[in-house]
Amino acid sequence: MRKGFYLSSCSTCRRIRSEVSFPEDIEWIDLKIRSITVKELEEIRAKVSSYEAMFSKRSLKYASVKELLIHEEAFKDHILKEYTFLKRPVIIYDDFVSVGSEKAVIESLKRKFNSV
């Protein structure tokens, strides 16, 4: 899979896309236009530690659901129901996976793609 999940309205996603020299064969998916599918989410989960690791606790809606997040399936279900719960951007390029916008994650993206 070679996909990038992002929000076109997110300034952080736009900044990362401009700073990193992503290959042209990445399919960019704006989560406001098309939701992530169960299959895509499960493929990403197979390469990261947990659904919780993909869950954005910075979402404005997090406070209203945090009491419900008691197991992995709850994290998965909420990500599938509401795009704001998925940490962004998510980049999948063959076996490489990147989730979120933390400084170390961005540096990893730059090391992977800016040297190509």
N, C-alpha and C positions, 0 to 999 in steps of 0.2 A: 504494500500500500504506500502511496506517495501523496499524502493529503495534508493540508493545513486547515485547521478549524480556527476561526477568528470572528471578531465583530468589526464590520467596517466602520461603525460609529465609535469604536474604542481607540483613543489616541495612543495608548500603549501598544496595541496590536499594529497600528499604522507605523509607529516609530520603529518597532522591531522589524517589520517587513521592509522598511527603507534602509535599516542598518545592516541587515544580513543579506548576503548575495544568494538567495535561494535559487535552486535550479528551476528552469522553466517548466519542467514536467510535473511539478507539484500542482495538484488540483486544489485550489483555494475555495473553501466553503464558508460562506457568511452564515453564521448560526441564526441570524434573524430571518434569513431567507429559507434555509433548509436545516432542519434539526439533525443532530447526529443520530444515526440508526443504532439499534441494539447490536447488530453485527459489528459495526465500526467501534462502538464503545467496548464491546467484549474483546475485539482485537487489540485495542490499546491497553486494556486491563491485563491482557496476557503478557504485556511487556513492561508494566509498571507494578509497583508493590501492592496497590489496592485501589478500589474505587474512591476511598477516602482521600488518597493522594491526588486524585483528579478533581476533588470537590473544592469549590471556592468558598471559603468561610468569610470572604470579604464581600460577598453578595449582600445586597440590602435585604434580601428575603431570608437570609440565614437565621436570624433571630427567631423567625416564626416557625422554623422547622427543626432547630437544633435538638429539641427534646425527642424528636422522632427518629433521629439518626443513631440507632442502637446496634445496627449490624450492617454488613457490607451491602446487602440487597437494598437497604433503605437509601444508602448513598447512590447506588445505581439508579433506582427508581426516580429519585429526585432530579438527578442529572438528565434523565430521559424526559421528564415532565417539564423542566424549566431550564432553558439554555444558560441562564445566569449562574447556575450552580456548577458549570464546567469551567475549570481554570483555563485561561486563555493566554496566549494561543497554544494550541496543541499541534505539534508538527510530527508527522510519521513519515519517515523516509526509509523504506526497506526495514532494517532492524533497528534503526535509530528512532528514538521517541523522546520528545521534549514536551513538558507540560508546565505552563505558567510563565510568569514574567520576572521571576526573581533574578537578581544580578548574575548568580552562578549559572542559571539556566541560559540566559542571554549569551554569556561568554562561551558556553558549550556550543550554542548554535553558531556563533561566529567562528569558533575553531573548526567545526564540522563543515560549514558551507563557504566561508569567506576565503578558504585556502584552495577551493576547487578550481 
